[in-house]
Amino acid sequence: MGTIHAGDFLRRFCSHLGMINQVVKAAQEAVHKSEELDMRRSPISVAAAVSSYDSPAVR
């Protein structure tokens, strides 16, 4: 079993939120950047934070 990354959760979260492809790509870039910065946060927390940024509840 390998390491779990935020990107592993991101697609599922974005799909459940009904995000358009352009927003999903932006979210993927944000997750990638967070991994580059080595933020040492739970992958599920990073994916949830990034994907919820554009959810209807935030608007």
C-alpha positions in Angstrom: 0.0 0.0 0.0 1.5 3.3 -1.1 1.3 6.9 0.3 -2.0 8.6 -0.1 -2.0 12.1 -1.6 -4.6 14.9 -1.6 -5.0 14.5 -5.3 -6.2 11.0 -4.7 -9.3 12.4 -3.0 -9.7 15.6 -5.0 -11.4 14.2 -8.1 -14.0 12.4 -6.0 -14.7 15.5 -3.9 -14.9 17.8 -7.0 -17.3 15.3 -8.7 -19.6 15.2 -5.7 -19.6 19.0 -5.7 -20.5 19.1 -9.4 -17.5 21.3 -10.3 -16.7 22.0 -13.9 -13.5 20.7 -15.5 -11.8 24.1 -15.5 -12.3 24.5 -11.7 -11.1 20.9 -11.1 -7.9 21.6 -13.0 -7.3 24.7 -10.8 -8.0 22.7 -7.7 -5.5 20.1 -8.9 -2.9 22.8 -9.4 -3.5 24.1 -5.8 -3.1 20.6 -4.4 0.1 20.1 -6.4 1.4 23.4 -5.0 0.6 22.4 -1.5 2.6 19.2 -2.0 5.5 21.2 -3.3 5.4 23.4 -0.2 5.4 20.3 2.0 2.7 21.7 4.3 2.5 18.5 6.2 -1.3 18.4 6.4 -3.6 15.5 6.2 -4.2 14.7 2.5 -8.0 14.6 3.0 -7.9 18.0 4.7 -6.0 19.5 1.9 -8.3 18.0 -0.7 -11.4 19.1 1.2 -10.2 22.7 1.7 -9.2 23.1 -2.0 -12.4 21.5 -3.4 -14.7 23.4 -1.0 -13.3 26.8 -2.0 -15.6 26.8 -5.1 -18.5 24.9 -3.7 -22.0 26.6 -3.6 -21.8 26.7 0.2 -18.8 29.1 0.0 -20.4 31.5 -2.6 
